[in-house]
Amino acid sequence: MSDILDKFTGEQEIININMKLKNMKKIVNGLYIVATPIGNLDDISKRAIDTIKLADIVVCENPKHSLKLLNNIGIKKKLVPLHDYNEKLVIQKMSNKLKNAIIVLISDSGSPLISDPGFKLVQHCIIHNIYITTIPGCTSIIPSLQLSGLPINEFSFIGFFPKSKKLVSDFIKKVEISERTIVFLVSSHKVEYCLNLLSDEIPDREISIAKELTKYNEKVFRGFCRDIKNKIVSDKKNLKGEFVVVVGEKVVKKREFTNLKEYNNQIIKLLSKFSLTDVVEIVHKLTGITKNKIYKWVLSLKKH
């Protein structure tokens, strides 16, 4: 009986291996955009590992950084560095290989193309009808929003805090006028400068700052812009790492209306075009006054 079981187990293992190889062979030539961990190397998905194993070339930002990841998952591959300044050259050299090989694109951490190089490479593949797909996974943006405690049903991602001081003013203005939650990335050597600007320009807005997500030193700071700077700057260790800033939505204060009498002419004009119910709804949205109060007032106007 044991011999039969051993034989069955052995055959089953062979079947499993063959099935696995069969599934892996379904991969076709083209570009695979593969997400990598943002900190904890164990966060890489099995599908990402399988895809990298089959890759002919791995295109990355920093080969030294990516080598650590590949060593951790026990894979050796040719690494081709890709940066904004050499992207056109890399595309030219790899144009034939993109059609006849499996090319994997990874960034130093997280999902490629989010404030990382690779946009021109993706465009090239689309224009030349080269197969392209994505292996989704880690990103620092969604975890930062989840941990912020701020409303995130609607949000805008506005990239990296600018390196150039000329662009900083417009960037901060974009944050200031936004009526939805804003999320952006900032480097360690710019975070204090960024916090100073935010505390000056929007002191009463709620903010969350996450650093070193998924790593041992992960921290999330929450509070108002006017207070958060002191929390972080008080300990210089807090200024090390990579930061994701989430700024809460701008609270739009409606003008307070109490006296409807001064709007009689406008209400009468509305009554000539809309029903009583519609007028009540319009005036309520514009003034914030309760519908019941508006209804009584509009009804009295209509009678007269």
Beta strands, then each sheet from edge to edge (+ up, - down):
strand 1: 30-34
strand 2: 57-60
strand 3: 79-81
strand 4: 102-105
strand 5: 132-135
strand 6: 155-160
strand 7: 181-186
strand 8: 206-211
strand 9: 219-224
strand 10: 243-247
sheet 1: 3+ 2+ 4+ 1+ 5+
sheet 2: 6+ 7+ 10- 8+ 9-
end
